Amino acid sequence: MEITIVGLGYVGTVSAACFAAAGHTVWGVDINPEKVRIVNEGRTPIVENNLGEKIAQARASGRLRATSDLREALIHSEVSFVAVATPSRSNGDIDATHLLRACKQIAQVLMECDHSQIVIMRSSILPSVFEQCNEIFNATAPGRVKFCVNPEFLREGTAIEDFEHPPFTLLGVEDEQIEGTLRLLYKFIAAPVFVLSPQESLLVKYASNAYHALKITFANEIGALCQHAGIDGQKVMSVFCKDTKLNISTRYLMPGFAFGGSCLPKDVRALSYAAKQYDLEIPLINSLLPSNEKVVQRAVQRVCSSKFRRIGLIGLGFKANTDDLRESPFVELAERLLGKGYDLKIFDPNVSLAQLTGSNKEYIDKVIPHLSRLLVGSIDELVECELLVIGHRYPNVREFLRSVKIPLLELG
Ligand SMILES: NC(=O)c1ccc[n+]([C@@H]2O[C@H](COP(=O)([O-])OP(=O)(O)OC[C@H]3O[C@@H](n4cnc5c(N)ncnc54)[C@H](O)[C@@H]3O)[C@@H](O)[C@H]2O)c1
């Protein structure tokens, strides 16, 4: 394919060299004439392993050309990538000035040349900026731009390796024909292709970077705690990383309700207290319980913003397959709804069973007797409720929910 890449920075240059190496014909466009000159001389404008050789080969094969003339590039291309920088403003917002200008220029050229194009957003942007780009294309070059997203996951230093061997190729596209073209473009990459909406795919990129930042910060806070305690943090985290069942795994990574139970809250609290004793600040770990509390608050708000007063809560234990109510966020939710005067009924087969057999009975009787009175023995007793708040989907819940027409609020 003939491809234009707008922006010859870290992402644009690596993409240009790798697409050219794969057999595509690439036009690299940059407003910086120095970068254009360097690429045309077969050299790399950035420091990146093996990129110099790749650009030299691409130039020698005639499959890579750089230019400052967007028009020259676009008229030859069927597909163009936008890889312009999206730095931060001082308030944290994305500074999309350069990116929006590049989109405007693309639209103007397409209009002037009576040409159409698949334009692929390669830069990291949030959905609001995507909408702004879309508006520019629709207003300046109506019907000429098929706009989609293909986030970049490469890391500087290993950019070529990451480009050629990514964990997946992510396409943010809603048109099957465009999807087909993009799949063809990436045929040389042996990685699974995932297709999402443009907005979803943009968020995968932001979630990934936030998660990477989270991992580094977490490891550093544990490391600092270990250091203060005279413990080898490298050894601690090395073994931590060997747990691929819970630690380095997909476990706990789906959005849902708050954590709770007899271990997580108390152990997080203990770490925070230990750090306090060392005069050590660990803001990430200290933020876990307040963040968890916000999850409960949001659930209360969601119930309050419904007009219903008779509420059925399905699930009281902190997870589905236990009768343990200690620090259960559902207990917290139930207490708040009760405090706000809601007419509440609670169904939890494990807790009801516990009540009957005496397991956990003492906790129920002593700590939450006011909730135990609201427990119903059968899900059918929720039939009069106006809103069902679903904490856990017990086996018999689906059938009941199918048989009644009660609005649902899913927490899990
Ligand atoms: N650097 C990374 O490792 C990395 C990895 C993944 C994603 N990203 C994202 O990719 C995007 C690009 O990042 P980068 O690090 O390659 O940026 P960069 O600053 O290295 O390069 C941007 C290039 O765009 C050029 N440019 C600006 N306006 C232009 C215009 N109107 N026309 C043509 N060229 C123009 C600039 O001259 C510059 O060479 C950002 O959104 C970034 O968040 C970066």
The ligand as an ORCA input file, in Angstrom:
! r2SCAN-3c Opt
* xyz 0 1
  N       7.157      8.279     22.064
  C       6.603      7.121     22.377
  O       7.252      6.190     22.875
  C       5.147      6.884     22.095
  C       4.628      5.579     22.157
  C       3.289      5.369     21.877
  C       2.476      6.461     21.535
  N       2.996      7.717     21.516
  C       2.121      8.807     21.126
  O       2.342      9.094     19.740
  C       2.216     10.485     19.480
  C       3.493     10.999     18.862
  O       4.530     10.912     19.829
  P       6.070     11.107     19.448
  O       6.842     10.781     20.688
  O       6.379     10.352     18.193
  O       6.106     12.690     19.150
  P       7.351     13.561     18.656
  O       7.288     14.866     19.362
  O       8.619     12.759     18.751
  O       7.063     13.763     17.098
  C       6.001     14.528     16.604
  C       6.426     15.035     15.232
  O       5.316     15.654     14.626
  C       5.783     16.750     13.846
  N       4.669     17.637     13.540
  C       4.010     18.499     14.349
  N       3.013     19.112     13.666
  C       3.040     18.600     12.403
  C       2.262     18.848     11.246
  N       1.252     19.704     11.241
  N       2.575     18.151     10.134
  C       3.599     17.281     10.120
  N       4.370     17.019     11.196
  C       4.091     17.673     12.330
  C       6.874     17.365     14.740
  O       7.745     18.173     14.006
  C       7.543     16.094     15.288
  O       8.616     15.682     14.475
  C       1.862     11.125     20.825
  O       0.477     11.232     20.924
  C       2.370     10.126     21.839
  O       1.660     10.206     23.064
  C       4.318      7.945     21.753
*
